[in-house]
């Protein structure tokens, strides 16, 4: 991950909100010099002043077995990203680039017991059903026969986050004319381009205050 200061979001609450808005994250670990990764929807919680990521995965698959042996994990949250053409710079004789937003959270994974799994499934299903307790897919509304079979095949986990890094690469290193031109061009592109343009617009006054 880049460690360039001008690509860092300094407001921790902005970073946390980004994680919440992009919860389908890549969970990565390694054991015996081999890496394992799986994409999992995460639920963000705070307990005793600590940041917790809650989720579940299939039991006894490669990723579960690997994380049991080495609990140190990396969770990657990614958001909109887009190509930025150097032809949009005030000096176009440079390399083109890519604007994007990404957060890396590191910590130790801990697998939960059956009660913890039930609690995780209740929280996750309710949260992703927009807190609608009457939804047919909310855990408490499923039949016991179905949930008992389901719970045999999956296991819940929580990750206590030790550190968070971010890169919000939004052309902060460009001159003001280039920055505005990039923002204007991206606002004419696809959804990702428009989102990145919106993020740039939020920051332009801080970058180029008069």
N, C-alpha and C positions, 0 to 999 in steps of 0.2 A: 504494500500500500504506500502511496505517495506520503512523504512527510513534509511536503512543501507548505509553509505556514499560510500562504495566501489561498490555498485550496481547502483550508480547515474551517468548519463551522464551529465558532467559539461558544455559542449558546447551547448548553447541554439539553435544555428543554426542547429546542428545535430538533436536535438529534433524536431524542426519545420519541417525539411525535412522528418523525420520519419512520422509525422502526415500527411504530403502531400502525402507520398507514400502509406499510409494505411488509406484512407479517409472514408471507410465504417465503421463508428464508432457507438458505443452503447451510445444512449442518455438516461440518467437516471434522474428521478426526484421523488418527493414524496409529498403526500398531505394526511392529515388525517391519518397519520401513515401507509399509504400504498404506496409501491414503484411502479413506472411505468418505463418501458424501451422499447425502440424501436431502431432498427438499421437503420441508415440513412447515405447516402453518403453526405459528407460535402465538402464545398469549402472554402479554407483558403484565407482570405484577410487581408490587413492592412489598417486602416483608422485613420488618425490623430494620428499616433503612437500607435494605439491600435490593438490588434489581434481580428479578427472577424471570426466566423464560420457561413457559410451561408448554408441553406438547406430548405427542405419543407417536409410536412407530410400531412396525410389525416385529413380533417376537422372533428371536433366533435367526434373524437374517444377518448378513455380513456386517451391516452397520451396528446392530445391537451387540453382536459378539465382540466387535472391535472396541466399542465404547465401554464395554464391561472390563476390558483389559487395560484400556487407557482412557480415563475419564476426562482428560483435557481436550476441549473442543473449541472450534472456531465457528461462529454463526455469522453468515454474510447476508445482510439485507441490501437489496438493490432496488433502485427506483428508475425513473425515466432516464434515457440516454439517447444521444443523437450525434450524428456526424456534423462537424464544423469545417466548412471549406475555407482554406486560406485566401480564396479569392474575395472573401468578405472583410479581410483585414485592410487597414490603411496602407500597409506594405504587403502586397499579395505574394511576394517572392519568399515564401516561407513554407514550412510543412503544415498540412492540414492536421486536424486533431479530432478528439471526441470529447464531448461534454457529458458528464454523468454524475450520479449521486450514489454513494455506497457507504454502509456502516459495517464495521467488523467488531463483533462482541466476542470476548474470550472468557472462558470460565470452566468449571467442572460440572459434568453431567452426573445426576443421581437418579437412578431408577426407583420408581415408587411401587408400593405394594398394591394389593387389589383395592383397598379402600381409597388409596391415593389415585388409582386409575379411575374409579367411579367418580370421584370428585373432579378430576381433570376433564373427564368426558362431559360432565354436567356444565362446568364452566365454559368449555370450548364450544359446545353445541349451542348453549344459550347466547354466548357472545356473538357467534357468527350468524345466528338467527335474529340479530338485532334486538336481543333481550325480549323476544316474544315467547312467553312461557307456554303458549298454546300451539306452537309449531309442532307438526307431527314428527319432526326429526330431532327435537330436543330430547336429551337422554331420558329424562323422567317420563316422557310420553311413549317410549318404546317398550315393547313387550319384554318381560323377564326372560323368556326363552331366547329371544333375539340377542339381548344384551349379554346373557351368559355365554353364548357362543362367540360373540364379538370379543368379549374380554379375554377369552382364552388365546386369541390370536394377536393381541396388541399389548403393549406395555407403555405406561406413562413415565415421563421424566420431568425433572426440573433442572435448570442450569442457573447456578448462582454466578452472575456476571462479575468478573474481576476487573475487566478493563474494556473500554470502548474507544475505537478510533474511527475517524471518518474522513472521507474525501468528497467534498461537494465541488467538483471541478466545473466552474461556471464562467470561464473566461475572465476571472478576476485579475489575471496577469496581463491583460491587454490594455492598450490605450483607450481613452474614452470614446473616440470616434469609432474604433474597431468594435468595442463592446456594444455600442448602440446599434451598429450595423448588423452584427451577429444576432442580437436580440430581435431586430426587425425581420431578418431573414428566417429565423427559427419560428417566429410567430406565424409564418406562412406555410409551415411544414405540417407533418402529421401530428398526432396527439402527443407523442413523446417530445417532439420539437417544440410544440406550443407550451408544454409543461415546463421544459427547461427555460424557455423564454420568460415564462411567468416567474420562475425562481430567480432568474437574473434581474428582472424588474424589481423584485423585492429588495435587492441588494445594491442597486445602482447608486442610490443617493449616499449610502455609506462609503462606497468606493470612490465616488467622484464629487464629494461635497464641495460646494463653492466657498 
